Amino acid sequence: MGELAKWRKQQWVRIGTDGNIKGPCGTSKNKKNPDRCLPKRKALSIGKSARAATARKKKREQKGGRKVVSNTAKAKVRNG
């Protein structure tokens, strides 16, 4: 199975700064500073506060000009 097929199977979802799941990844209205995306399984396995923390980190650091922002420790996605 190709990498794109694996990614699509994971059902990535968009996380808002309030910690709620907002919908599928790639549907953020703000194209310059989009929301954090996580695989649905990962998003559901961590608490709402952990989802909010990683989303706030992404928004804060992208606002400062960073292009790539890593997840918080609890929200790290491990492939394998």
N, CA, C, O and CB atoms as a CASP TS submission, in Angstrom:
PFRMAT TS
TARGET T0000
AUTHOR 0000-0000-0000
METHOD Language model
MODEL 1
PARENT N/A
ATOM      1  N   MET     1       0.853  -1.177   0.000  1.00  0.00           N
ATOM      2  CA  MET     1       0.000   0.000   0.000  1.00  0.00           C
ATOM      3  C   MET     1       0.894   1.234   0.000  1.00  0.00           C
ATOM      4  O   MET     1       1.865   1.305   0.754  1.00  0.00           O
ATOM      5  CB  MET     1      -0.968   0.002   1.226  1.00  0.00           C
ATOM      6  N   GLY     2       0.567   2.194  -0.839  1.00  0.00           N
ATOM      7  CA  GLY     2       1.353   3.419  -0.936  1.00  0.00           C
ATOM      8  C   GLY     2       1.155   4.314   0.275  1.00  0.00           C
ATOM      9  O   GLY     2       0.207   4.141   1.041  1.00  0.00           O
ATOM     10  N   GLU     3       2.052   5.265   0.439  1.00  0.00           N
ATOM     11  CA  GLU     3       2.000   6.173   1.590  1.00  0.00           C
ATOM     12  C   GLU     3       0.736   7.033   1.594  1.00  0.00           C
ATOM     13  O   GLU     3       0.153   7.271   2.652  1.00  0.00           O
ATOM     14  CB  GLU     3       3.228   7.071   1.600  1.00  0.00           C
ATOM     15  N   LEU     4       0.313   7.496   0.426  1.00  0.00           N
ATOM     16  CA  LEU     4      -0.895   8.306   0.361  1.00  0.00           C
ATOM     17  C   LEU     4      -2.121   7.487   0.776  1.00  0.00           C
ATOM     18  O   LEU     4      -3.000   7.992   1.475  1.00  0.00           O
ATOM     19  CB  LEU     4      -1.084   8.869  -1.054  1.00  0.00           C
ATOM     20  N   ALA     5      -2.175   6.242   0.351  1.00  0.00           N
ATOM     21  CA  ALA     5      -3.294   5.369   0.726  1.00  0.00           C
ATOM     22  C   ALA     5      -3.316   5.140   2.233  1.00  0.00           C
ATOM     23  O   ALA     5      -4.387   5.112   2.840  1.00  0.00           O
ATOM     24  CB  ALA     5      -3.201   4.019  -0.014  1.00  0.00           C
ATOM     25  N   LYS     6      -2.135   4.974   2.841  1.00  0.00           N
ATOM     26  CA  LYS     6      -2.059   4.805   4.303  1.00  0.00           C
ATOM     27  C   LYS     6      -2.559   6.060   5.011  1.00  0.00           C
ATOM     28  O   LYS     6      -3.293   5.973   5.996  1.00  0.00           O
ATOM     29  CB  LYS     6      -0.607   4.488   4.744  1.00  0.00           C
ATOM     30  N   TRP     7      -2.156   7.234   4.503  1.00  0.00           N
ATOM     31  CA  TRP     7      -2.556   8.505   5.091  1.00  0.00           C
ATOM     32  C   TRP     7      -4.074   8.675   5.019  1.00  0.00           C
ATOM     33  O   TRP     7      -4.701   9.082   5.997  1.00  0.00           O
ATOM     34  CB  TRP     7      -1.851   9.672   4.380  1.00  0.00           C
ATOM     35  N   ARG     8      -4.660   8.364   3.869  1.00  0.00           N
ATOM     36  CA  ARG     8      -6.113   8.514   3.702  1.00  0.00           C
ATOM     37  C   ARG     8      -6.871   7.567   4.607  1.00  0.00           C
ATOM     38  O   ARG     8      -7.948   7.908   5.095  1.00  0.00           O
ATOM     39  CB  ARG     8      -6.516   8.272   2.250  1.00  0.00           C
ATOM     40  N   LYS     9      -6.334   6.396   4.837  1.00  0.00           N
ATOM     41  CA  LYS     9      -6.992   5.403   5.688  1.00  0.00           C
ATOM     42  C   LYS     9      -7.031   5.876   7.146  1.00  0.00           C
ATOM     43  O   LYS     9      -7.911   5.464   7.902  1.00  0.00           O
ATOM     44  CB  LYS     9      -6.269   4.045   5.588  1.00  0.00           C
ATOM     45  N   GLN    10      -6.086   6.736   7.545  1.00  0.00           N
ATOM     46  CA  GLN    10      -6.025   7.220   8.926  1.00  0.00           C
ATOM     47  C   GLN    10      -7.103   8.261   9.244  1.00  0.00           C
ATOM     48  O   GLN    10      -7.288   8.595  10.414  1.00  0.00           O
ATOM     49  CB  GLN    10      -4.659   7.811   9.198  1.00  0.00           C
ATOM     50  N   GLN    11      -7.802   8.772   8.268  1.00  0.00           N
ATOM     51  CA  GLN    11      -8.871   9.761   8.452  1.00  0.00           C
ATOM     52  C   GLN    11      -8.406  10.944   9.312  1.00  0.00           C
ATOM     53  O   GLN    11      -8.819  11.065  10.465  1.00  0.00           O
ATOM     54  CB  GLN    11     -10.098   9.097   9.097  1.00  0.00           C
ATOM     55  N   TRP    12      -7.571  11.798   8.773  1.00  0.00           N
ATOM     56  CA  TRP    12      -7.065  12.961   9.496  1.00  0.00           C
ATOM     57  C   TRP    12      -8.185  13.968   9.721  1.00  0.00           C
ATOM     58  O   TRP    12      -8.996  14.226   8.831  1.00  0.00           O
ATOM     59  CB  TRP    12      -5.901  13.615   8.730  1.00  0.00           C
ATOM     60  N   VAL    13      -8.215  14.530  10.923  1.00  0.00           N
ATOM     61  CA  VAL    13      -9.245  15.501  11.300  1.00  0.00           C
ATOM     62  C   VAL    13      -8.595  16.803  11.766  1.00  0.00           C
ATOM     63  O   VAL    13      -7.446  16.822  12.208  1.00  0.00           O
ATOM     64  CB  VAL    13     -10.158  14.926  12.411  1.00  0.00           C
ATOM     65  N   ARG    14      -9.352  17.879  11.658  1.00  0.00           N
ATOM     66  CA  ARG    14      -8.888  19.213  12.030  1.00  0.00           C
ATOM     67  C   ARG    14      -9.254  19.479  13.484  1.00  0.00           C
ATOM     68  O   ARG    14     -10.381  19.219  13.907  1.00  0.00           O
ATOM     69  CB  ARG    14      -9.499  20.301  11.097  1.00  0.00           C
ATOM     70  N   ILE    15      -8.287  20.004  14.253  1.00  0.00           N
ATOM     71  CA  ILE    15      -8.475  20.286  15.672  1.00  0.00           C
ATOM     72  C   ILE    15      -8.463  21.797  15.888  1.00  0.00           C
ATOM     73  O   ILE    15      -7.536  22.483  15.458  1.00  0.00           O
ATOM     74  CB  ILE    15      -7.375  19.595  16.529  1.00  0.00           C
ATOM     75  N   GLY    16      -9.494  22.310  16.557  1.00  0.00           N
ATOM     76  CA  GLY    16      -9.562  23.736  16.863  1.00  0.00           C
ATOM     77  C   GLY    16      -8.813  24.050  18.146  1.00  0.00           C
ATOM     78  O   GLY    16      -8.460  23.144  18.901  1.00  0.00           O
ATOM     79  N   THR    17      -8.570  25.327  18.393  1.00  0.00           N
ATOM     80  CA  THR    17      -7.830  25.740  19.592  1.00  0.00           C
ATOM     81  C   THR    17      -8.615  25.485  20.875  1.00  0.00           C
ATOM     82  O   THR    17      -8.056  25.566  21.968  1.00  0.00           O
ATOM     83  CB  THR    17      -7.473  27.213  19.502  1.00  0.00           C
ATOM     84  N   ASP    18      -9.907  25.176  20.750  1.00  0.00           N
ATOM     85  CA  ASP    18     -10.709  24.827  21.920  1.00  0.00           C
ATOM     86  C   ASP    18     -10.630  23.333  22.235  1.00  0.00           C
ATOM     87  O   ASP    18     -11.186  22.880  23.235  1.00  0.00           O
ATOM     88  CB  ASP    18     -12.163  25.236  21.701  1.00  0.00           C
ATOM     89  N   GLY    19      -9.935  22.560  21.377  1.00  0.00           N
ATOM     90  CA  GLY    19      -9.757  21.126  21.600  1.00  0.00           C
ATOM     91  C   GLY    19     -10.811  20.265  20.937  1.00  0.00           C
ATOM     92  O   GLY    19     -10.758  19.040  21.036  1.00  0.00           O
ATOM     93  N   ASN    20     -11.764  20.881  20.264  1.00  0.00           N
ATOM     94  CA  ASN    20     -12.808  20.123  19.585  1.00  0.00           C
ATOM     95  C   ASN    20     -12.370  19.715  18.190  1.00  0.00           C
ATOM     96  O   ASN    20     -11.576  20.403  17.547  1.00  0.00           O
ATOM     97  CB  ASN    20     -14.092  20.935  19.512  1.00  0.00           C
ATOM     98  N   ILE    21     -12.896  18.590  17.729  1.00  0.00           N
ATOM     99  CA  ILE    21     -12.655  18.135  16.365  1.00  0.00           C
ATOM    100  C   ILE    21     -13.607  18.916  15.469  1.00  0.00           C
ATOM    101  O   ILE    21     -14.822  18.884  15.665  1.00  0.00           O
ATOM    102  CB  ILE    21     -12.861  16.571  16.218  1.00  0.00           C
ATOM    103  N   LYS    22     -13.052  19.613  14.488  1.00  0.00           N
ATOM    104  CA  LYS    22     -13.821  20.546  13.655  1.00  0.00           C
ATOM    105  C   LYS    22     -14.241  19.985  12.309  1.00  0.00           C
ATOM    106  O   LYS    22     -15.057  20.599  11.622  1.00  0.00           O
ATOM    107  CB  LYS    22     -13.027  21.779  13.431  1.00  0.00           C
ATOM    108  N   GLY    23     -13.710  18.839  11.911  1.00  0.00           N
ATOM    109  CA  GLY    23     -14.049  18.269  10.613  1.00  0.00           C
ATOM    110  C   GLY    23     -12.819  17.670   9.963  1.00  0.00           C
ATOM    111  O   GLY    23     -11.777  17.533  10.605  1.00  0.00           O
ATOM    112  N   PRO    24     -12.932  17.312   8.693  1.00  0.00           N
ATOM    113  CA  PRO    24     -11.790  16.704   8.005  1.00  0.00           C
ATOM    114  C   PRO    24     -10.632  17.686   7.811  1.00  0.00           C
ATOM    115  O   PRO    24     -10.847  18.893   7.695  1.00  0.00           O
ATOM    116  CB  PRO    24     -12.229  16.163   6.654  1.00  0.00           C
ATOM    117  N   CYS    25      -9.437  17.175   7.777  1.00  0.00           N
ATOM    118  CA  CYS    25      -8.237  17.976   7.565  1.00  0.00           C
ATOM    119  C   CYS    25      -8.308  18.628   6.189  1.00  0.00           C
ATOM    120  O   CYS    25      -8.794  18.026   5.232  1.00  0.00           O
ATOM    121  CB  CYS    25      -6.954  17.106   7.699  1.00  0.00           C
ATOM    122  N   GLY    26      -7.827  19.845   6.099  1.00  0.00           N
ATOM    123  CA  GLY    26      -7.800  20.545   4.827  1.00  0.00           C
ATOM    124  C   GLY    26      -9.007  21.424   4.587  1.00  0.00           C
ATOM    125  O   GLY    26      -9.148  21.997   3.507  1.00  0.00           O
ATOM    126  N   THR    27      -9.897  21.544   5.589  1.00  0.00           N
ATOM    127  CA  THR    27     -11.099  22.352   5.408  1.00  0.00           C
ATOM    128  C   THR    27     -11.046  23.658   6.189  1.00  0.00           C
ATOM    129  O   THR    27     -12.065  24.332   6.338  1.00  0.00           O
ATOM    130  CB  THR    27     -12.317  21.562   5.823  1.00  0.00           C
ATOM    131  N   SER    28      -9.864  24.025   6.688  1.00  0.00           N
ATOM    132  CA  SER    28      -9.717  25.264   7.451  1.00  0.00           C
ATOM    133  C   SER    28      -9.928  26.469   6.547  1.00  0.00           C
ATOM    134  O   SER    28      -9.406  26.514   5.433  1.00  0.00           O
ATOM    135  CB  SER    28      -8.331  25.332   8.116  1.00  0.00           C
ATOM    136  N   LYS    29     -10.692  27.445   7.024  1.00  0.00           N
ATOM    137  CA  LYS    29     -10.947  28.662   6.256  1.00  0.00           C
ATOM    138  C   LYS    29      -9.712  29.563   6.217  1.00  0.00           C
ATOM    139  O   LYS    29      -9.497  30.287   5.245  1.00  0.00           O
ATOM    140  CB  LYS    29     -12.134  29.425   6.852  1.00  0.00           C
ATOM    141  N   ASN    30      -8.903  29.516   7.277  1.00  0.00           N
ATOM    142  CA  ASN    30      -7.712  30.354   7.370  1.00  0.00           C
ATOM    143  C   ASN    30      -6.550  29.643   6.671  1.00  0.00           C
ATOM    144  O   ASN    30      -5.923  28.758   7.253  1.00  0.00           O
ATOM    145  CB  ASN    30      -7.361  30.667   8.862  1.00  0.00           C
ATOM    146  N   LYS    31      -6.272  30.021   5.453  1.00  0.00           N
ATOM    147  CA  LYS    31      -5.233  29.336   4.663  1.00  0.00           C
ATOM    148  C   LYS    31      -3.819  29.750   5.081  1.00  0.00           C
ATOM    149  O   LYS    31      -2.880  28.979   4.881  1.00  0.00           O
ATOM    150  CB  LYS    31      -5.431  29.629   3.174  1.00  0.00           C
ATOM    151  N   LYS    32      -3.643  30.943   5.655  1.00  0.00           N
ATOM    152  CA  LYS    32      -2.318  31.393   6.077  1.00  0.00           C
ATOM    153  C   LYS    32      -1.894  30.780   7.406  1.00  0.00           C
ATOM    154  O   LYS    32      -0.700  30.600   7.648  1.00  0.00           O
ATOM    155  CB  LYS    32      -2.293  32.901   6.183  1.00  0.00           C
ATOM    156  N   ASN    33      -2.851  30.457   8.269  1.00  0.00           N
ATOM    157  CA  ASN    33      -2.551  29.868   9.576  1.00  0.00           C
ATOM    158  C   ASN    33      -3.605  28.806   9.879  1.00  0.00           C
ATOM    159  O   ASN    33      -4.470  29.018  10.728  1.00  0.00           O
ATOM    160  CB  ASN    33      -2.515  30.963  10.702  1.00  0.00           C
ATOM    161  N   PRO    34      -3.539  27.646   9.180  1.00  0.00           N
ATOM    162  CA  PRO    34      -4.577  26.631   9.326  1.00  0.00           C
ATOM    163  C   PRO    34      -4.534  25.921  10.686  1.00  0.00           C
ATOM    164  O   PRO    34      -3.558  26.012  11.431  1.00  0.00           O
ATOM    165  CB  PRO    34      -4.446  25.612   8.218  1.00  0.00           C
ATOM    166  N   ASP    35      -5.623  25.216  10.976  1.00  0.00           N
ATOM    167  CA  ASP    35      -5.722  24.462  12.221  1.00  0.00           C
ATOM    168  C   ASP    35      -4.788  23.255  12.204  1.00  0.00           C
ATOM    169  O   ASP    35      -4.298  22.843  11.153  1.00  0.00           O
ATOM    170  CB  ASP    35      -7.165  24.010  12.457  1.00  0.00           C
ATOM    171  N   ARG    36      -4.555  22.700  13.385  1.00  0.00           N
ATOM    172  CA  ARG    36      -3.754  21.478  13.540  1.00  0.00           C
ATOM    173  C   ARG    36      -4.567  20.295  13.026  1.00  0.00           C
ATOM    174  O   ARG    36      -5.780  20.246  13.228  1.00  0.00           O
ATOM    175  CB  ARG    36      -3.333  21.256  15.036  1.00  0.00           C
ATOM    176  N   CYS    37      -3.922  19.356  12.374  1.00  0.00           N
ATOM    177  CA  CYS    37      -4.559  18.124  11.930  1.00  0.00           C
ATOM    178  C   CYS    37      -3.885  16.933  12.596  1.00  0.00           C
ATOM    179  O   CYS    37      -2.667  16.908  12.771  1.00  0.00           O
ATOM    180  CB  CYS    37      -4.499  17.996  10.390  1.00  0.00           C
ATOM    181  N   LEU    38      -4.697  15.946  12.966  1.00  0.00           N
ATOM    182  CA  LEU    38      -4.212  14.709  13.568  1.00  0.00           C
ATOM    183  C   LEU    38      -5.031  13.545  12.998  1.00  0.00           C
ATOM    184  O   LEU    38      -6.165  13.741  12.561  1.00  0.00           O
ATOM    185  CB  LEU    38      -4.314  14.761  15.138  1.00  0.00           C
ATOM    186  N   PRO    39      -4.452  12.325  13.001  1.00  0.00           N
ATOM    187  CA  PRO    39      -5.272  11.174  12.631  1.00  0.00           C
ATOM    188  C   PRO    39      -6.430  11.046  13.632  1.00  0.00           C
ATOM    189  O   PRO    39      -6.245  11.289  14.825  1.00  0.00           O
ATOM    190  CB  PRO    39      -4.413   9.862  12.594  1.00  0.00           C
ATOM    191  N   LYS    40      -7.598  10.673  13.159  1.00  0.00           N
ATOM    192  CA  LYS    40      -8.785  10.610  14.009  1.00  0.00           C
ATOM    193  C   LYS    40      -8.548   9.734  15.233  1.00  0.00           C
ATOM    194  O   LYS    40      -8.954  10.088  16.340  1.00  0.00           O
ATOM    195  CB  LYS    40      -9.975  10.083  13.216  1.00  0.00           C
ATOM    196  N   ARG    41      -7.907   8.615  15.042  1.00  0.00           N
ATOM    197  CA  ARG    41      -7.641   7.686  16.160  1.00  0.00           C
ATOM    198  C   ARG    41      -6.780   8.348  17.236  1.00  0.00           C
ATOM    199  O   ARG    41      -7.042   8.192  18.429  1.00  0.00           O
ATOM    200  CB  ARG    41      -6.941   6.407  15.644  1.00  0.00           C
ATOM    201  N   LYS    42      -5.753   9.085  16.812  1.00  0.00           N
ATOM    202  CA  LYS    42      -4.872   9.787  17.751  1.00  0.00           C
ATOM    203  C   LYS    42      -5.633  10.904  18.457  1.00  0.00           C
ATOM    204  O   LYS    42      -5.505  11.084  19.668  1.00  0.00           O
ATOM    205  CB  LYS    42      -3.638  10.360  17.019  1.00  0.00           C
ATOM    206  N   ALA    43      -6.425  11.651  17.693  1.00  0.00           N
ATOM    207  CA  ALA    43      -7.183  12.756  18.266  1.00  0.00           C
ATOM    208  C   ALA    43      -8.146  12.274  19.347  1.00  0.00           C
ATOM    209  O   ALA    43      -8.321  12.939  20.368  1.00  0.00           O
ATOM    210  CB  ALA    43      -7.951  13.488  17.173  1.00  0.00           C
ATOM    211  N   LEU    44      -8.764  11.128  19.124  1.00  0.00           N
ATOM    212  CA  LEU    44      -9.701  10.587  20.109  1.00  0.00           C
ATOM    213  C   LEU    44      -9.000   9.944  21.303  1.00  0.00           C
ATOM    214  O   LEU    44      -9.591   9.816  22.375  1.00  0.00           O
ATOM    215  CB  LEU    44     -10.605   9.573  19.450  1.00  0.00           C
ATOM    216  N   SER    45      -7.740   9.539  21.121  1.00  0.00           N
ATOM    217  CA  SER    45      -7.023   8.853  22.207  1.00  0.00           C
ATOM    218  C   SER    45      -6.424   9.819  23.226  1.00  0.00           C
ATOM    219  O   SER    45      -6.083   9.407  24.334  1.00  0.00           O
ATOM    220  CB  SER    45      -5.921   7.988  21.631  1.00  0.00           C
ATOM    221  N   ILE    46      -6.290  11.092  22.872  1.00  0.00           N
ATOM    222  CA  ILE    46      -5.763  12.074  23.819  1.00  0.00           C
ATOM    223  C   ILE    46      -6.915  12.948  24.308  1.00  0.00           C
ATOM    224  O   ILE    46      -7.952  13.037  23.650  1.00  0.00           O
ATOM    225  CB  ILE    46      -4.638  12.946  23.164  1.00  0.00           C
ATOM    226  N   GLY    47      -6.740  13.574  25.425  1.00  0.00           N
ATOM    227  CA  GLY    47      -7.792  14.391  26.008  1.00  0.00           C
ATOM    228  C   GLY    47      -8.017  15.698  25.256  1.00  0.00           C
ATOM    229  O   GLY    47      -7.199  16.126  24.442  1.00  0.00           O
ATOM    230  N   LYS    48      -9.143  16.308  25.555  1.00  0.00           N
ATOM    231  CA  LYS    48      -9.503  17.579  24.906  1.00  0.00           C
ATOM    232  C   LYS    48      -8.466  18.655  25.206  1.00  0.00           C
ATOM    233  O   LYS    48      -8.151  19.464  24.334  1.00  0.00           O
ATOM    234  CB  LYS    48     -10.895  18.047  25.368  1.00  0.00           C
ATOM    235  N   SER    49      -7.930  18.677  26.427  1.00  0.00           N
ATOM    236  CA  SER    49      -6.934  19.696  26.776  1.00  0.00           C
ATOM    237  C   SER    49      -5.637  19.489  26.006  1.00  0.00           C
ATOM    238  O   SER    49      -4.980  20.462  25.637  1.00  0.00           O
ATOM    239  CB  SER    49      -6.653  19.676  28.281  1.00  0.00           C
ATOM    240  N   ALA    50      -5.254  18.231  25.755  1.00  0.00           N
ATOM    241  CA  ALA    50      -4.046  17.950  24.978  1.00  0.00           C
ATOM    242  C   ALA    50      -4.240  18.347  23.517  1.00  0.00           C
ATOM    243  O   ALA    50      -3.319  18.861  22.882  1.00  0.00           O
ATOM    244  CB  ALA    50      -3.674  16.459  25.080  1.00  0.00           C
ATOM    245  N   ARG    51      -5.442  18.108  22.984  1.00  0.00           N
ATOM    246  CA  ARG    51      -5.741  18.534  21.604  1.00  0.00           C
ATOM    247  C   ARG    51      -5.678  20.056  21.510  1.00  0.00           C
ATOM    248  O   ARG    51      -5.120  20.599  20.556  1.00  0.00           O
ATOM    249  CB  ARG    51      -7.145  18.021  21.153  1.00  0.00           C
ATOM    250  N   ALA    52      -6.245  20.738  22.488  1.00  0.00           N
ATOM    251  CA  ALA    52      -6.238  22.205  22.493  1.00  0.00           C
ATOM    252  C   ALA    52      -4.814  22.739  22.586  1.00  0.00           C
ATOM    253  O   ALA    52      -4.469  23.714  21.917  1.00  0.00           O
ATOM    254  CB  ALA    52      -7.082  22.746  23.661  1.00  0.00           C
ATOM    255  N   ALA    53      -3.986  22.102  23.414  1.00  0.00           N
ATOM    256  CA  ALA    53      -2.603  22.567  23.607  1.00  0.00           C
ATOM    257  C   ALA    53      -1.804  22.478  22.310  1.00  0.00           C
ATOM    258  O   ALA    53      -1.076  23.411  21.968  1.00  0.00           O
ATOM    259  CB  ALA    53      -1.909  21.743  24.706  1.00  0.00           C
ATOM    260  N   THR    54      -1.930  21.368  21.584  1.00  0.00           N
ATOM    261  CA  THR    54      -1.167  21.219  20.346  1.00  0.00           C
ATOM    262  C   THR    54      -1.701  22.169  19.262  1.00  0.00           C
ATOM    263  O   THR    54      -0.925  22.674  18.451  1.00  0.00           O
ATOM    264  CB  THR    54      -1.225  19.754  19.853  1.00  0.00           C
ATOM    265  N   ALA    55      -3.013  22.414  19.242  1.00  0.00           N
ATOM    266  CA  ALA    55      -3.586  23.342  18.266  1.00  0.00           C
ATOM    267  C   ALA    55      -3.140  24.779  18.562  1.00  0.00           C
ATOM    268  O   ALA    55      -2.805  25.527  17.643  1.00  0.00           O
ATOM    269  CB  ALA    55      -5.129  23.248  18.273  1.00  0.00           C
ATOM    270  N   ARG    56      -3.137  25.165  19.843  1.00  0.00           N
ATOM    271  CA  ARG    56      -2.695  26.516  20.215  1.00  0.00           C
ATOM    272  C   ARG    56      -1.221  26.708  19.889  1.00  0.00           C
ATOM    273  O   ARG    56      -0.817  27.779  19.435  1.00  0.00           O
ATOM    274  CB  ARG    56      -2.943  26.776  21.714  1.00  0.00           C
ATOM    275  N   LYS    57      -0.409  25.664  20.123  1.00  0.00           N
ATOM    276  CA  LYS    57       1.030  25.744  19.817  1.00  0.00           C
ATOM    277  C   LYS    57       1.232  25.998  18.319  1.00  0.00           C
ATOM    278  O   LYS    57       2.040  26.841  17.930  1.00  0.00           O
ATOM    279  CB  LYS    57       1.763  24.432  20.250  1.00  0.00           C
ATOM    280  N   LYS    58       0.498  25.270  17.493  1.00  0.00           N
ATOM    281  CA  LYS    58       0.630  25.444  16.041  1.00  0.00           C
ATOM    282  C   LYS    58       0.238  26.863  15.624  1.00  0.00           C
ATOM    283  O   LYS    58       0.962  27.505  14.863  1.00  0.00           O
ATOM    284  CB  LYS    58      -0.241  24.412  15.294  1.00  0.00           C
ATOM    285  N   LYS    59      -0.888  27.352  16.110  1.00  0.00           N
ATOM    286  CA  LYS    59      -1.341  28.700  15.765  1.00  0.00           C
ATOM    287  C   LYS    59      -0.325  29.758  16.206  1.00  0.00           C
ATOM    288  O   LYS    59       0.009  30.666  15.445  1.00  0.00           O
ATOM    289  CB  LYS    59      -2.708  28.982  16.408  1.00  0.00           C
ATOM    290  N   ARG    60       0.161  29.631  17.441  1.00  0.00           N
ATOM    291  CA  ARG    60       1.095  30.613  18.008  1.00  0.00           C
ATOM    292  C   ARG    60       2.396  30.655  17.208  1.00  0.00           C
ATOM    293  O   ARG    60       2.871  31.734  16.854  1.00  0.00           O
ATOM    294  CB  ARG    60       1.393  30.285  19.485  1.00  0.00           C
ATOM    295  N   GLU    61       2.973  29.491  16.923  1.00  0.00           N
ATOM    296  CA  GLU    61       4.265  29.454  16.237  1.00  0.00           C
ATOM    297  C   GLU    61       4.147  29.810  14.757  1.00  0.00           C
ATOM    298  O   GLU    61       5.066  30.407  14.196  1.00  0.00           O
ATOM    299  CB  GLU    61       4.888  28.081  16.381  1.00  0.00           C
ATOM    300  N   GLN    62       3.040  29.455  14.120  1.00  0.00           N
ATOM    301  CA  GLN    62       2.871  29.832  12.717  1.00  0.00           C
ATOM    302  C   GLN    62       2.661  31.337  12.591  1.00  0.00           C
ATOM    303  O   GLN    62       3.089  31.948  11.612  1.00  0.00           O
ATOM    304  CB  GLN    62       1.686  29.074  12.091  1.00  0.00           C
ATOM    305  N   LYS    63       2.010  31.924  13.568  1.00  0.00           N
ATOM    306  CA  LYS    63       1.811  33.377  13.569  1.00  0.00           C
ATOM    307  C   LYS    63       3.165  34.083  13.626  1.00  0.00           C
ATOM    308  O   LYS    63       3.321  35.173  13.075  1.00  0.00           O
ATOM    309  CB  LYS    63       0.917  33.813  14.768  1.00  0.00           C
ATOM    310  N   GLY    64       4.144  33.465  14.293  1.00  0.00           N
ATOM    311  CA  GLY    64       5.489  34.015  14.389  1.00  0.00           C
ATOM    312  C   GLY    64       6.340  33.757  13.157  1.00  0.00           C
ATOM    313  O   GLY    64       7.483  34.209  13.092  1.00  0.00           O
ATOM    314  N   GLY    65       5.799  33.037  12.176  1.00  0.00           N
ATOM    315  CA  GLY    65       6.523  32.838  10.930  1.00  0.00           C
ATOM    316  C   GLY    65       7.061  31.441  10.684  1.00  0.00           C
ATOM    317  O   GLY    65       7.612  31.184   9.614  1.00  0.00           O
ATOM    318  N   ARG    66       6.920  30.529  11.639  1.00  0.00           N
ATOM    319  CA  ARG    66       7.406  29.167  11.410  1.00  0.00           C
ATOM    320  C   ARG    66       6.508  28.442  10.432  1.00  0.00           C
ATOM    321  O   ARG    66       5.285  28.565  10.495  1.00  0.00           O
ATOM    322  CB  ARG    66       7.488  28.389  12.727  1.00  0.00           C
ATOM    323  N   LYS    67       7.110  27.685   9.528  1.00  0.00           N
ATOM    324  CA  LYS    67       6.344  26.933   8.536  1.00  0.00           C
ATOM    325  C   LYS    67       5.917  25.568   9.069  1.00  0.00           C
ATOM    326  O   LYS    67       4.778  25.147   8.869  1.00  0.00           O
ATOM    327  CB  LYS    67       7.161  26.759   7.262  1.00  0.00           C
ATOM    328  N   VAL    68       6.830  24.881   9.744  1.00  0.00           N
ATOM    329  CA  VAL    68       6.555  23.547  10.271  1.00  0.00           C
ATOM    330  C   VAL    68       6.606  23.616  11.783  1.00  0.00           C
ATOM    331  O   VAL    68       7.596  24.069  12.357  1.00  0.00           O
ATOM    332  CB  VAL    68       7.568  22.495   9.724  1.00  0.00           C
ATOM    333  N   VAL    69       5.535  23.164  12.434  1.00  0.00           N
ATOM    334  CA  VAL    69       5.444  23.204  13.888  1.00  0.00           C
ATOM    335  C   VAL    69       5.187  21.789  14.380  1.00  0.00           C
ATOM    336  O   VAL    69       4.205  21.160  13.986  1.00  0.00           O
ATOM    337  CB  VAL    69       4.320  24.183  14.367  1.00  0.00           C
ATOM    338  N   SER    70       6.076  21.278  15.250  1.00  0.00           N
ATOM    339  CA  SER    70       5.912  19.919  15.756  1.00  0.00           C
ATOM    340  C   SER    70       4.773  19.850  16.766  1.00  0.00           C
ATOM    341  O   SER    70       4.402  20.854  17.374  1.00  0.00           O
ATOM    342  CB  SER    70       7.214  19.423  16.392  1.00  0.00           C
ATOM    343  N   ASN    71       4.228  18.654  16.933  1.00  0.00           N
ATOM    344  CA  ASN    71       3.181  18.420  17.920  1.00  0.00           C
ATOM    345  C   ASN    71       3.749  18.483  19.321  1.00  0.00           C
ATOM    346  O   ASN    71       4.962  18.412  19.518  1.00  0.00           O
ATOM    347  CB  ASN    71       2.506  17.072  17.684  1.00  0.00           C
ATOM    348  N   THR    72       2.855  18.619  20.299  1.00  0.00           N
ATOM    349  CA  THR    72       3.260  18.491  21.691  1.00  0.00           C
ATOM    350  C   THR    72       3.558  17.018  21.958  1.00  0.00           C
ATOM    351  O   THR    72       3.210  16.165  21.141  1.00  0.00           O
ATOM    352  CB  THR    72       2.153  19.037  22.662  1.00  0.00           C
ATOM    353  N   ALA    73       4.189  16.709  23.074  1.00  0.00           N
ATOM    354  CA  ALA    73       4.601  15.327  23.375  1.00  0.00           C
ATOM    355  C   ALA    73       3.426  14.359  23.346  1.00  0.00           C
ATOM    356  O   ALA    73       3.540  13.267  22.788  1.00  0.00           O
ATOM    357  CB  ALA    73       5.277  15.263  24.740  1.00  0.00           C
ATOM    358  N   LYS    74       2.297  14.743  23.937  1.00  0.00           N
ATOM    359  CA  LYS    74       1.144  13.848  23.970  1.00  0.00           C
ATOM    360  C   LYS    74       0.508  13.637  22.602  1.00  0.00           C
ATOM    361  O   LYS    74      -0.121  12.606  22.368  1.00  0.00           O
ATOM    362  CB  LYS    74       0.116  14.386  24.918  1.00  0.00           C
ATOM    363  N   ALA    75       0.660  14.583  21.712  1.00  0.00           N
ATOM    364  CA  ALA    75       0.020  14.509  20.396  1.00  0.00           C
ATOM    365  C   ALA    75       0.944  13.980  19.304  1.00  0.00           C
ATOM    366  O   ALA    75       0.551  13.967  18.138  1.00  0.00           O
ATOM    367  CB  ALA    75      -0.484  15.871  20.001  1.00  0.00           C
ATOM    368  N   LYS    76       2.151  13.545  19.638  1.00  0.00           N
ATOM    369  CA  LYS    76       3.083  13.015  18.634  1.00  0.00           C
ATOM    370  C   LYS    76       2.455  11.824  17.926  1.00  0.00           C
ATOM    371  O   LYS    76       1.881  10.940  18.562  1.00  0.00           O
ATOM    372  CB  LYS    76       4.431  12.607  19.287  1.00  0.00           C
ATOM    373  N   VAL    77       2.571  11.810  16.616  1.00  0.00           N
ATOM    374  CA  VAL    77       2.055  10.701  15.803  1.00  0.00           C
ATOM    375  C   VAL    77       3.227   9.799  15.474  1.00  0.00           C
ATOM    376  O   VAL    77       4.216  10.227  14.879  1.00  0.00           O
ATOM    377  CB  VAL    77       1.343  11.213  14.489  1.00  0.00           C
ATOM    378  N   ARG    78       3.099   8.552  15.870  1.00  0.00           N
ATOM    379  CA  ARG    78       4.154   7.571  15.595  1.00  0.00           C
ATOM    380  C   ARG    78       3.677   6.634  14.499  1.00  0.00           C
ATOM    381  O   ARG    78       2.622   6.011  14.619  1.00  0.00           O
ATOM    382  CB  ARG    78       4.534   6.770  16.880  1.00  0.00           C
ATOM    383  N   ASN    79       4.446   6.536  13.443  1.00  0.00           N
ATOM    384  CA  ASN    79       4.093   5.651  12.336  1.00  0.00           C
ATOM    385  C   ASN    79       4.740   4.300  12.549  1.00  0.00           C
ATOM    386  O   ASN    79       5.907   4.190  12.926  1.00  0.00           O
ATOM    387  CB  ASN    79       4.525   6.253  10.980  1.00  0.00           C
ATOM    388  N   GLY    80       3.962   3.298  12.301  1.00  0.00           N
ATOM    389  CA  GLY    80       4.563   1.979  12.397  1.00  0.00           C
ATOM    390  C   GLY    80       3.634   0.910  12.784  1.00  0.00           C
ATOM    391  O   GLY    80       4.037  -0.248  12.896  1.00  0.00           O
TER
END
